[in-house]
Amino acid sequence: MAQVVLSFQYEIEKSTWGATSLAGLPIYLDLMIRAHLHETLNRHVGVRVGGQGWSDYEVVSSLVLLNIAGGECVEDLRVLEGDEGFCRLMDRVRHHGMRRKDRRELERRFRKDRERSVPSPSSVFCYLSEFHDSDQELLRPAQEDFIPSPNAYLAGFRWVNGNLAAFAPRQDCQEVATLDMDATLVESGKSEARYCYKKFKGYQPLNTWWAEHELVLHTEFRDGDVPAGYEQSRVFREALELLPEGVKTVRLRSDTAGYQLDLLAFCEKGQSKRFGRIEFAIGCDVTAPFKQAVSEVPESEWQPIYKEIDGKREKTDREFAEVCFVPKEIAHSKNAPVYRYLATREVVRQLSLPGLEDSDCLPFPSLTMAETKYKVHGIVTNMDWEGSKLVNWLYARCGKSEEAHAVMKDDLAGGKLPSGDFGENAAWWWIMILAFNLNSIM
């Protein structure tokens, strides 16, 4: 090429030397080996046990690394395959810890010599298709909420993730586990996707977050039109099964989607054989009867909410009060559980447009008390903590939950689903969760 100012000389390297731009991935491979991901995938998923082609571990580990490397879709596997140094590494660790007999069996899975270090996109799509049950689509009702039952392969991911979650806190397992339940919307342009409450097509997985260890303990992939609170009690019970033996006490936090009477009763009545009574704080619906109960609270009973900032206890703009309220669904029963209700309020400082001063078109519940308009939220709990402490503890889930969902959909590959088939997308979501937890453990 023509020289300009500096006398550079360019020389073409005729041989490759195995450099890689993915030098951070080997440590994740080591972590997967230490967490025995190979054994748990074969035991609980087992799509390719005793078969031919790429094993469960080879496919899933490749997709996990794809997530961590910033890949968004199955086709991005070509980037991994094009990195010579990374491929050399994958070839070397493939037989790590295997006996000679097992190594031979692994190589006999291919009729011809293995030519790739990671599965091809077509192989991955073929693998993901095993998680879809087309018969479940025939059972889908026209206008009712429906969650397709996972086949045996897809259901196995729950236990794989449970083993990974149990591996994480081995050195520092706390006896109290705080579980936050929250759903997130994943937008999709697939024709099979369904419209969510925000009027776009997509899916709405329900996640259970283990706050102490910043792990996703459980997730359930759902269509976009399934409400977040639908069968939340069942999902919570499934999540409890995944907690390691060192956990003795469980506390639950959720937004208003968790305001389900069967979930509240399950926790309060101690219906969990392992954990007994479970303490909870959950946002409650601000209905007309609840607003009426809040409006009857004397002004003298509203107390300021304090928050600790830089080690100092500072007063916030919000207040709380105990509310005498019994929902009509359980008011008729003498044996129904008795819950504690609180309300929080904050002065609405947004100015009204001319002519709309009396309009109640705010995007949040509001109530006028003593000629002042307040933003109002409700809380239901079975805990006896001081009100300010309880409110802060409940709201502590909000920021971390949003951050985790952003990582899942933006940093990892959860925001770009590979198929129109529900089961394939559910498996893709589960593999992303494994990548998320591995990164959190790291």
GUBA-195810 format. One record per residue (C-alpha): residue number from 1; z, x, y; residue in one letter. Coordinates in Angstrom, 2 decimals, decimal comma. Layout:
<sites>
(site NUM; (Z; X; Y); "a")
...
</sites>
This chain:
<sites>
(site 1; (0,00; 0,00; 0,00); "m")
(site 2; (-0,54; 1,12; 3,59); "a")
(site 3; (2,23; 3,19; 5,20); "q")
(site 4; (3,57; 1,97; 8,54); "v")
(site 5; (6,56; 3,95; 9,86); "v")
(site 6; (8,61; 5,11; 6,88); "l")
(site 7; (6,93; 7,09; 4,13); "s")
(site 8; (7,97; 4,95; 1,16); "f")
(site 9; (6,53; 5,72; -2,24); "q")
(site 10; (6,35; 3,00; -4,88); "y")
(site 11; (6,34; 3,64; -8,59); "e")
(site 12; (5,85; 1,00; -11,28); "i")
(site 13; (8,35; 1,22; -14,15); "e")
(site 14; (6,34; 0,87; -17,33); "k")
(site 15; (9,31; 0,17; -19,60); "s")
(site 16; (12,14; -2,31; -19,20); "t")
(site 17; (15,74; -1,16; -19,18); "w")
(site 18; (17,78; -4,32; -19,73); "g")
(site 19; (19,20; -4,99; -16,27); "a")
(site 20; (20,50; -8,50; -15,61); "t")
(site 21; (21,18; -10,59; -12,54); "s")
(site 22; (23,63; -12,70; -14,57); "l")
(site 23; (26,34; -10,09; -15,02); "a")
(site 24; (29,13; -12,63; -14,50); "g")
(site 25; (28,29; -14,70; -17,59); "l")
(site 26; (29,55; -12,37; -20,37); "p")
(site 27; (33,18; -13,02; -19,47); "i")
(site 28; (32,59; -16,74; -20,05); "y")
(site 29; (31,14; -15,95; -23,45); "l")
(site 30; (34,30; -14,02; -24,22); "d")
(site 31; (36,43; -16,97; -23,09); "l")
(site 32; (34,48; -19,39; -25,29); "m")
(site 33; (35,08; -17,12; -28,27); "i")
(site 34; (38,80; -16,85; -27,51); "r")
(site 35; (39,03; -20,63; -27,12); "a")
(site 36; (37,39; -21,05; -30,57); "h")
(site 37; (34,66; -23,25; -29,11); "l")
(site 38; (32,40; -22,40; -32,07); "h")
(site 39; (34,85; -23,83; -34,60); "e")
(site 40; (35,72; -26,96; -32,62); "t")
(site 41; (32,07; -27,84; -31,98); "l")
(site 42; (31,23; -27,54; -35,67); "n")
(site 43; (34,30; -29,54; -36,64); "r")
(site 44; (34,13; -32,38; -34,12); "h")
(site 45; (30,46; -32,62; -33,03); "v")
(site 46; (28,55; -31,27; -36,00); "g")
(site 47; (25,01; -32,34; -35,13); "v")
(site 48; (23,58; -29,22; -36,75); "r")
(site 49; (26,16; -28,46; -39,45); "v")
(site 50; (24,29; -27,41; -42,59); "g")
(site 51; (20,93; -27,98; -40,92); "g")
(site 52; (18,18; -25,83; -39,50); "q")
(site 53; (17,41; -24,50; -36,06); "g")
(site 54; (19,86; -23,77; -33,28); "w")
(site 55; (23,52; -24,46; -34,13); "s")
(site 56; (25,78; -26,73; -32,08); "d")
(site 57; (27,54; -23,75; -30,56); "y")
(site 58; (24,29; -21,99; -29,62); "e")
(site 59; (22,92; -25,05; -27,82); "v")
(site 60; (26,15; -26,10; -26,13); "v")
(site 61; (27,15; -22,58; -25,09); "s")
(site 62; (23,68; -22,01; -23,61); "s")
(site 63; (23,99; -25,21; -21,56); "l")
(site 64; (27,52; -24,28; -20,49); "v")
(site 65; (26,23; -20,93; -19,23); "l")
(site 66; (23,32; -22,72; -17,57); "l")
(site 67; (25,84; -24,80; -15,60); "n")
(site 68; (27,89; -21,79; -14,59); "i")
(site 69; (24,79; -19,83; -13,55); "a")
(site 70; (23,79; -22,62; -11,17); "g")
(site 71; (21,12; -24,30; -13,28); "g")
(site 72; (20,38; -27,95; -12,58); "e")
(site 73; (18,14; -29,07; -15,42); "c")
(site 74; (17,11; -28,26; -18,98); "v")
(site 75; (13,99; -26,46; -17,75); "e")
(site 76; (16,21; -23,87; -16,06); "d")
(site 77; (16,85; -22,39; -19,50); "l")
(site 78; (13,58; -20,55; -18,93); "r")
(site 79; (15,37; -18,55; -16,22); "v")
(site 80; (18,03; -17,44; -18,70); "l")
(site 81; (15,40; -16,57; -21,29); "e")
(site 82; (13,50; -14,55; -18,70); "g")
(site 83; (16,48; -12,29; -18,00); "d")
(site 84; (16,13; -9,39; -20,45); "e")
(site 85; (19,63; -8,02; -20,02); "g")
(site 86; (21,19; -11,42; -20,59); "f")
(site 87; (19,04; -11,98; -23,68); "c")
(site 88; (20,13; -8,64; -25,14); "r")
(site 89; (23,72; -9,66; -24,64); "l")
(site 90; (23,21; -13,06; -26,30); "m")
(site 91; (21,56; -11,40; -29,28); "d")
(site 92; (24,50; -9,04; -29,72); "r")
(site 93; (27,28; -11,62; -29,48); "v")
(site 94; (25,54; -14,17; -31,70); "r")
(site 95; (27,10; -12,70; -34,85); "h")
(site 96; (30,44; -11,75; -33,32); "h")
(site 97; (33,29; -12,15; -35,78); "g")
(site 98; (31,06; -13,47; -38,57); "m")
(site 99; (31,16; -12,32; -42,16); "r")
(site 100; (27,97; -10,95; -43,65); "r")
(site 101; (27,44; -14,15; -45,63); "k")
(site 102; (27,77; -16,29; -42,51); "d")
(site 103; (25,37; -14,07; -40,58); "r")
(site 104; (22,74; -14,49; -43,27); "r")
(site 105; (23,20; -18,25; -43,32); "e")
(site 106; (22,78; -18,37; -39,56); "l")
(site 107; (19,49; -16,47; -39,69); "e")
(site 108; (18,20; -18,61; -42,57); "r")
(site 109; (18,34; -21,61; -40,25); "r")
(site 110; (14,98; -20,44; -38,90); "f")
(site 111; (11,86; -20,47; -41,09); "r")
(site 112; (10,39; -17,62; -39,05); "k")
(site 113; (11,99; -14,76; -37,20); "d")
(site 114; (14,05; -15,84; -34,23); "r")
(site 115; (11,99; -15,18; -31,11); "e")
(site 116; (14,27; -16,55; -28,39); "r")
(site 117; (17,79; -15,76; -27,25); "s")
(site 118; (18,54; -19,25; -25,94); "v")
(site 119; (17,08; -22,58; -27,11); "p")
(site 120; (13,83; -23,77; -25,58); "s")
(site 121; (13,89; -26,87; -23,37); "p")
(site 122; (12,14; -28,89; -26,08); "s")
(site 123; (14,82; -27,87; -28,61); "s")
(site 124; (17,57; -28,93; -26,22); "v")
(site 125; (15,97; -32,32; -25,57); "f")
(site 126; (15,70; -32,82; -29,32); "c")
(site 127; (19,37; -31,90; -29,67); "y")
(site 128; (20,51; -34,23; -26,88); "l")
(site 129; (18,60; -37,14; -28,41); "s")
(site 130; (21,03; -37,05; -31,36); "e")
(site 131; (23,77; -38,39; -29,10); "f")
(site 132; (21,92; -41,58; -28,16); "h")
(site 133; (22,43; -44,75; -30,19); "d")
(site 134; (19,53; -47,10; -29,50); "s")
(site 135; (21,23; -49,88; -31,48); "d")
(site 136; (23,92; -50,07; -28,81); "q")
(site 137; (21,32; -51,05; -26,23); "e")
(site 138; (20,53; -54,15; -28,29); "l")
(site 139; (24,15; -55,24; -27,89); "l")
(site 140; (24,07; -55,01; -24,11); "r")
(site 141; (24,85; -58,45; -22,59); "p")
(site 142; (22,81; -59,75; -19,70); "a")
(site 143; (25,48; -59,99; -16,98); "q")
(site 144; (28,74; -58,66; -18,43); "e")
(site 145; (30,31; -55,22; -18,12); "d")
(site 146; (29,31; -53,07; -21,08); "f")
(site 147; (30,06; -49,53; -22,23); "i")
(site 148; (27,94; -48,40; -25,22); "p")
(site 149; (30,13; -47,17; -28,06); "s")
(site 150; (29,60; -43,43; -28,63); "p")
(site 151; (28,21; -42,34; -31,97); "n")
(site 152; (30,20; -39,88; -34,09); "a")
(site 153; (28,52; -36,86; -32,49); "y")
(site 154; (29,21; -37,96; -28,91); "l")
(site 155; (32,78; -39,04; -29,68); "a")
(site 156; (33,49; -35,53; -30,95); "g")
(site 157; (33,21; -34,03; -27,46); "f")
(site 158; (36,53; -35,68; -26,58); "r")
(site 159; (38,33; -33,57; -29,17); "w")
(site 160; (36,41; -30,41; -28,27); "v")
(site 161; (37,56; -30,82; -24,68); "n")
(site 162; (41,07; -31,64; -25,86); "g")
(site 163; (41,27; -28,37; -27,77); "n")
(site 164; (40,01; -26,54; -24,69); "l")
(site 165; (42,61; -28,27; -22,51); "a")
(site 166; (45,33; -27,32; -25,00); "a")
(site 167; (44,14; -23,71; -24,96); "f")
(site 168; (44,43; -23,40; -21,19); "a")
(site 169; (48,21; -23,74; -20,67); "p")
(site 170; (49,43; -21,81; -23,71); "r")
(site 171; (51,12; -19,21; -21,54); "q")
(site 172; (52,56; -21,68; -19,02); "d")
(site 173; (52,67; -25,21; -20,39); "c")
(site 174; (54,73; -27,46; -18,12); "q")
(site 175; (56,67; -30,32; -19,66); "e")
(site 176; (55,50; -32,80; -16,99); "v")
(site 177; (51,82; -33,75; -16,81); "a")
(site 178; (50,48; -35,61; -13,78); "t")
(site 179; (47,27; -37,45; -14,66); "l")
(site 180; (44,94; -38,68; -11,90); "d")
(site 181; (42,32; -41,26; -12,86); "m")
(site 182; (39,29; -41,58; -10,63); "d")
(site 183; (35,62; -42,51; -11,02); "a")
(site 184; (32,66; -40,86; -9,33); "t")
(site 185; (29,14; -42,09; -8,67); "l")
(site 186; (26,14; -40,09; -9,90); "v")
(site 187; (22,89; -41,22; -8,29); "e")
(site 188; (19,83; -41,34; -10,56); "s")
(site 189; (16,21; -42,31; -10,15); "g")
(site 190; (15,81; -43,19; -13,84); "k")
(site 191; (14,47; -46,69; -14,41); "s")
(site 192; (17,19; -47,31; -16,99); "e")
(site 193; (19,98; -46,60; -14,48); "a")
(site 194; (21,83; -49,60; -13,05); "r")
(site 195; (22,82; -50,44; -9,51); "y")
(site 196; (26,36; -49,55; -8,49); "c")
(site 197; (28,54; -51,24; -5,88); "y")
(site 198; (27,05; -48,98; -3,19); "k")
(site 199; (23,60; -50,48; -3,84); "k")
(site 200; (21,89; -47,47; -5,40); "f")
(site 201; (21,03; -46,81; -9,03); "k")
(site 202; (23,16; -44,42; -11,01); "g")
(site 203; (26,12; -43,92; -13,30); "y")
(site 204; (29,88; -44,01; -12,76); "q")
(site 205; (31,90; -41,73; -15,09); "p")
(site 206; (35,66; -42,26; -15,17); "l")
(site 207; (37,59; -38,97; -15,15); "n")
(site 208; (41,21; -38,16; -15,97); "t")
(site 209; (42,38; -35,10; -14,05); "w")
(site 210; (45,35; -32,98; -15,19); "w")
(site 211; (46,78; -31,96; -11,83); "a")
(site 212; (49,15; -29,17; -12,91); "e")
(site 213; (46,38; -27,16; -14,59); "h")
(site 214; (43,39; -28,46; -12,56); "e")
(site 215; (41,49; -29,50; -15,67); "l")
(site 216; (39,50; -32,59; -16,61); "v")
(site 217; (41,50; -33,85; -19,58); "l")
(site 218; (39,18; -36,75; -20,39); "h")
(site 219; (35,99; -38,37; -19,14); "t")
(site 220; (34,04; -41,46; -20,08); "e")
(site 221; (30,41; -41,73; -19,04); "f")
(site 222; (29,50; -45,23; -17,80); "r")
(site 223; (26,66; -47,17; -16,25); "d")
(site 224; (26,73; -47,61; -12,51); "g")
(site 225; (27,45; -51,33; -12,66); "d")
(site 226; (30,66; -50,92; -14,70); "v")
(site 227; (33,74; -51,22; -12,43); "p")
(site 228; (35,97; -48,16; -12,34); "a")
(site 229; (38,98; -50,17; -13,51); "g")
(site 230; (37,22; -51,70; -16,51); "y")
(site 231; (39,18; -50,86; -19,69); "e")
(site 232; (41,08; -48,19; -17,79); "q")
(site 233; (44,14; -48,74; -19,98); "s")
(site 234; (42,15; -47,80; -23,09); "r")
(site 235; (40,76; -44,68; -21,40); "v")
(site 236; (44,26; -43,67; -20,33); "f")
(site 237; (45,56; -44,00; -23,89); "r")
(site 238; (42,69; -41,83; -25,14); "e")
(site 239; (43,58; -39,20; -22,54); "a")
(site 240; (47,22; -39,17; -23,65); "l")
(site 241; (46,12; -38,20; -27,16); "e")
(site 242; (44,63; -34,96; -25,81); "l")
(site 243; (47,77; -33,59; -24,16); "l")
(site 244; (49,22; -30,53; -25,96); "p")
(site 245; (52,55; -30,66; -27,76); "e")
(site 246; (54,46; -28,93; -24,97); "g")
(site 247; (54,08; -31,92; -22,64); "v")
(site 248; (57,11; -34,24; -22,74); "k")
(site 249; (56,69; -36,45; -19,67); "t")
(site 250; (53,60; -38,06; -18,12); "v")
(site 251; (53,08; -39,51; -14,65); "r")
(site 252; (50,00; -41,47; -13,59); "l")
(site 253; (48,27; -41,72; -10,22); "r")
(site 254; (45,23; -43,83; -9,38); "s")
(site 255; (43,50; -45,64; -6,56); "d")
(site 256; (43,17; -49,43; -6,49); "t")
(site 257; (40,76; -49,34; -9,45); "a")
(site 258; (43,83; -48,63; -11,59); "g")
(site 259; (45,56; -51,81; -10,40); "y")
(site 260; (45,15; -53,42; -13,81); "q")
(site 261; (48,11; -55,41; -15,11); "l")
(site 262; (47,58; -54,28; -18,71); "d")
(site 263; (47,70; -50,64; -17,58); "l")
(site 264; (50,86; -51,23; -15,53); "l")
(site 265; (52,53; -53,03; -18,44); "a")
(site 266; (51,57; -50,27; -20,89); "f")
(site 267; (53,28; -47,69; -18,69); "c")
(site 268; (56,36; -49,72; -17,70); "e")
(site 269; (57,13; -51,13; -21,16); "k")
(site 270; (56,96; -47,71; -22,80); "g")
(site 271; (54,20; -48,69; -25,21); "q")
(site 272; (53,19; -45,06; -25,72); "s")
(site 273; (54,90; -43,98; -28,94); "k")
(site 274; (54,86; -40,35; -27,90); "r")
(site 275; (55,78; -40,49; -24,21); "f")
(site 276; (57,62; -43,80; -23,90); "g")
(site 277; (57,92; -45,15; -20,38); "r")
(site 278; (55,36; -43,56; -18,06); "i")
(site 279; (56,01; -43,38; -14,34); "e")
(site 280; (53,13; -44,33; -12,06); "f")
(site 281; (52,08; -44,86; -8,47); "a")
(site 282; (48,85; -46,79; -8,01); "i")
(site 283; (47,09; -48,29; -5,02); "g")
(site 284; (47,22; -52,09; -5,09); "c")
(site 285; (44,72; -54,61; -3,76); "d")
(site 286; (45,48; -55,81; -0,23); "v")
(site 287; (44,94; -59,49; -0,96); "t")
(site 288; (45,75; -62,41; 1,33); "a")
(site 289; (49,12; -63,03; -0,42); "p")
(site 290; (49,99; -59,34; -0,13); "f")
(site 291; (49,09; -59,35; 3,57); "k")
(site 292; (51,35; -62,37; 4,02); "q")
(site 293; (54,21; -60,53; 2,34); "a")
(site 294; (53,61; -57,47; 4,53); "v")
(site 295; (53,56; -59,57; 7,70); "s")
(site 296; (57,04; -60,88; 6,82); "e")
(site 297; (58,57; -57,38; 6,80); "v")
(site 298; (60,83; -56,99; 9,88); "p")
(site 299; (59,82; -54,29; 12,34); "e")
(site 300; (63,17; -52,59; 11,83); "s")
(site 301; (62,33; -51,88; 8,17); "e")
(site 302; (59,23; -49,82; 8,86); "w")
(site 303; (60,03; -46,12; 8,47); "q")
(site 304; (57,96; -43,07; 9,46); "p")
(site 305; (56,21; -40,99; 6,82); "i")
(site 306; (56,96; -37,30; 7,03); "y")
(site 307; (54,77; -34,50; 5,77); "k")
(site 308; (55,61; -30,86; 5,18); "e")
(site 309; (53,35; -28,58; 7,22); "i")
(site 310; (53,88; -24,80; 7,13); "d")
(site 311; (57,35; -25,31; 5,71); "g")
(site 312; (58,35; -27,78; 8,44); "k")
(site 313; (58,94; -31,51; 7,95); "r")
(site 314; (56,82; -33,23; 10,58); "e")
(site 315; (56,42; -36,89; 11,44); "k")
(site 316; (52,98; -38,46; 10,90); "t")
(site 317; (51,30; -41,47; 12,51); "d")
(site 318; (51,83; -43,56; 9,38); "r")
(site 319; (54,78; -45,74; 8,40); "e")
(site 320; (55,91; -47,35; 5,15); "f")
(site 321; (58,05; -50,30; 4,15); "a")
(site 322; (59,27; -51,96; 0,97); "e")
(site 323; (57,48; -55,27; 0,34); "v")
(site 324; (58,93; -58,23; -1,54); "c")
(site 325; (55,88; -59,24; -3,56); "f")
(site 326; (55,15; -60,60; -7,04); "v")
(site 327; (51,49; -61,08; -8,05); "p")
(site 328; (50,69; -64,61; -9,17); "k")
(site 329; (49,33; -63,35; -12,51); "e")
(site 330; (52,85; -62,49; -13,69); "i")
(site 331; (54,96; -64,74; -11,47); "a")
(site 332; (55,13; -67,48; -14,12); "h")
(site 333; (56,75; -65,29; -16,79); "s")
(site 334; (60,47; -64,48; -16,87); "k")
(site 335; (59,82; -61,52; -19,17); "n")
(site 336; (57,15; -59,93; -17,00); "a")
(site 337; (57,86; -56,41; -15,71); "p")
(site 338; (59,21; -56,10; -12,19); "v")
(site 339; (57,35; -53,59; -10,04); "y")
(site 340; (58,14; -52,00; -6,73); "r")
(site 341; (55,63; -52,62; -3,94); "y")
(site 342; (55,27; -50,61; -0,76); "l")
(site 343; (52,92; -50,91; 2,19); "a")
(site 344; (51,73; -48,21; 4,55); "t")
(site 345; (50,41; -48,87; 8,02); "r")
(site 346; (48,71; -46,85; 10,73); "e")
(site 347; (47,69; -48,03; 14,20); "v")
(site 348; (43,96; -48,67; 14,50); "v")
(site 349; (42,90; -46,50; 17,41); "r")
(site 350; (39,22; -47,39; 17,25); "q")
(site 351; (38,17; -49,40; 20,31); "l")
(site 352; (36,53; -52,78; 19,70); "s")
(site 353; (33,12; -53,70; 21,07); "l")
(site 354; (33,01; -56,36; 23,79); "p")
(site 355; (33,14; -59,80; 22,25); "g")
(site 356; (34,34; -58,48; 18,87); "l")
(site 357; (38,02; -57,99; 19,72); "e")
(site 358; (39,09; -60,72; 17,28); "d")
(site 359; (36,59; -59,83; 14,58); "s")
(site 360; (37,94; -58,44; 11,29); "d")
(site 361; (34,90; -56,40; 10,30); "c")
(site 362; (36,61; -53,06; 9,78); "l")
(site 363; (35,72; -51,07; 6,62); "p")
(site 364; (39,39; -51,04; 5,55); "f")
(site 365; (42,19; -53,63; 5,21); "p")
(site 366; (43,85; -54,40; 8,53); "s")
(site 367; (46,66; -56,61; 9,76); "l")
(site 368; (47,97; -57,50; 13,22); "t")
(site 369; (51,74; -57,20; 13,61); "m")
(site 370; (53,64; -57,47; 16,89); "a")
(site 371; (50,33; -57,68; 18,77); "e")
(site 372; (49,18; -54,36; 17,31); "t")
(site 373; (46,40; -53,94; 14,76); "k")
(site 374; (47,20; -51,69; 11,82); "y")
(site 375; (45,29; -50,20; 8,94); "k")
(site 376; (47,22; -51,34; 5,85); "v")
(site 377; (47,33; -50,06; 2,27); "h")
(site 378; (49,45; -51,13; -0,67); "g")
(site 379; (51,17; -49,20; -3,46); "i")
(site 380; (52,68; -50,42; -6,72); "v")
(site 381; (55,05; -48,18; -8,65); "t")
(site 382; (57,87; -48,09; -11,17); "n")
(site 383; (59,42; -44,97; -9,62); "m")
(site 384; (62,58; -44,82; -7,51); "d")
(site 385; (61,55; -41,93; -5,27); "w")
(site 386; (62,18; -42,09; -1,55); "e")
(site 387; (59,25; -43,90; 0,08); "g")
(site 388; (57,84; -41,06; 2,17); "s")
(site 389; (57,96; -38,67; -0,78); "k")
(site 390; (56,28; -41,22; -3,04); "l")
(site 391; (53,45; -41,93; -0,59); "v")
(site 392; (52,71; -38,24; -0,09); "n")
(site 393; (52,79; -37,63; -3,85); "w")
(site 394; (50,28; -40,43; -4,47); "l")
(site 395; (47,92; -39,37; -1,70); "y")
(site 396; (48,00; -35,74; -2,86); "a")
(site 397; (45,47; -36,72; -5,53); "r")
(site 398; (42,78; -37,69; -3,03); "c")
(site 399; (41,56; -34,35; -1,70); "g")
(site 400; (41,56; -32,54; -5,04); "k")
(site 401; (39,73; -35,37; -6,76); "s")
(site 402; (36,93; -35,36; -4,21); "e")
(site 403; (36,67; -31,58; -4,43); "e")
(site 404; (36,42; -31,67; -8,23); "a")
(site 405; (33,72; -34,35; -8,14); "h")
(site 406; (31,72; -32,31; -5,62); "a")
(site 407; (31,86; -29,29; -7,93); "v")
(site 408; (30,74; -31,38; -10,90); "m")
(site 409; (27,72; -32,85; -9,12); "k")
(site 410; (26,72; -30,13; -6,66); "d")
(site 411; (27,84; -26,78; -8,07); "d")
(site 412; (27,35; -27,70; -11,73); "l")
(site 413; (24,60; -29,79; -13,31); "a")
(site 414; (26,41; -33,14; -13,39); "g")
(site 415; (24,45; -34,49; -10,45); "g")
(site 416; (21,05; -34,25; -12,15); "k")
(site 417; (20,89; -36,16; -15,42); "l")
(site 418; (18,16; -35,22; -17,90); "p")
(site 419; (17,11; -38,54; -19,41); "s")
(site 420; (16,94; -42,29; -19,18); "g")
(site 421; (18,81; -42,62; -22,47); "d")
(site 422; (22,51; -43,28; -22,03); "f")
(site 423; (23,71; -41,10; -24,92); "g")
(site 424; (21,72; -38,06; -23,82); "e")
(site 425; (23,14; -38,29; -20,30); "n")
(site 426; (26,66; -38,76; -21,68); "a")
(site 427; (26,34; -35,57; -23,76); "a")
(site 428; (24,95; -33,70; -20,74); "w")
(site 429; (27,94; -34,89; -18,69); "w")
(site 430; (30,41; -33,79; -21,39); "w")
(site 431; (28,86; -30,31; -21,57); "i")
(site 432; (29,16; -30,04; -17,80); "m")
(site 433; (32,86; -30,95; -18,14); "i")
(site 434; (33,30; -28,12; -20,66); "l")
(site 435; (31,72; -25,73; -18,15); "a")
(site 436; (33,99; -27,07; -15,40); "f")
(site 437; (37,13; -26,53; -17,49); "n")
(site 438; (36,08; -23,07; -18,63); "l")
(site 439; (35,55; -22,09; -15,01); "n")
(site 440; (38,94; -23,57; -14,08); "s")
(site 441; (40,67; -21,66; -16,87); "i")
(site 442; (38,95; -18,49; -15,72); "m")
</sites>
